[in-house]
Structures are given as C-alpha cells and as structure tokens.
Amino acid sequence: MELANSKAAYREFRGKYNLRPLPPWRNAFVKGVAREALSIRPGPRSIVGPNQRRVKFDGGVFGPLPVDGGKKISTKIAVTLGELRTDALGRLLVLGGAGISGTTRLGNKIGDTNKELVYPSSGHCKKAMLPTGRGV
C-alpha cells in the first residue's frame, strides 16, 4: 500500500464542490519538476497477518522548494504520513499522521488552508491491495 499527500501541489480549497471557475493552484510559483517536492511520498509499505503493529509511512519529505522569488531554497522537512496495522482478524487499519503540520517559510502562519509552503502530516489512500490481489 502507498500513501501520499499532494495537497500542497493541488488547487486551493474554495468549498466542498470546487465550483467553476476552478480555483488557482496552491504554490503556483513553484514550476515544472520542482512541483514534485510539494508532494509527500514515502513509498510503498506492506503488512501481512493478524495483530501486526506500526508499519510506519515515514521517510517522506516536503521540499526543498524555491522561496523568495527563487533566490533561496527552503529546507527539506521529513514527514511521517501515518501507519498500517492489522487487527486480530487480519483486517487492515490505516491510521493517519500525528496531526502535525508545518511550513518551510520562516514567519509563515499555518492556520490558513491555502497558505503557501505548508505541509500536513496525514495522507490519502487511493487504493489498497487485498491478499487476493483485488483492489479496494
């Protein structure tokens, strides 16, 4: 299974339905392949059997990113997106991150949903593979 958080690379949040016209891209000043650094992708993890604990989605990073008109490069921040567990029957449990968000820009307040260079610590699961090979 793989978790990723690409919120910083997606569109600004303007309500639950994202009505037309589409909102602008978050962090639009980050161009080209540098936008990949806006997505936290720690890589795939696997878990097998009942009562398995703490397979962490650690090793993900946010940044480094251009700041101040590209004159400087931000730091690279390590971010854990959550963890996998299984219960006594072997059912998959996916737990989100620790709820820690931050920013790579000094003095940046992170309370605004659409603030630049802000990273969250929770991930989004698009697809999981069952032992049968079927996706869920």
Sequence and secondary structure as in RCSB ss.txt:
>XXXX:A:sequence
MELANSKAAYREFRGKYNLRPLPPWRNAFVKGVAREALSIRPGPRSIVGPNQRRVKFDGGVFGPLPVDGGKKIST
KIAVTLGELRTDALGRLLVLGGAGISGTTRLGNKIGDTNKELVYPSSGHCKKAMLPTGRGV
>XXXX:A:secstr
   BB GGGSB   STT  SS   BTTTTS GGGGGGGSB        STT   EE   EEE   EETTTTEE  
 EEE  EEEEE TT  EEEEE  S  EESSTT    STT TTEE S  B    B TTS B 
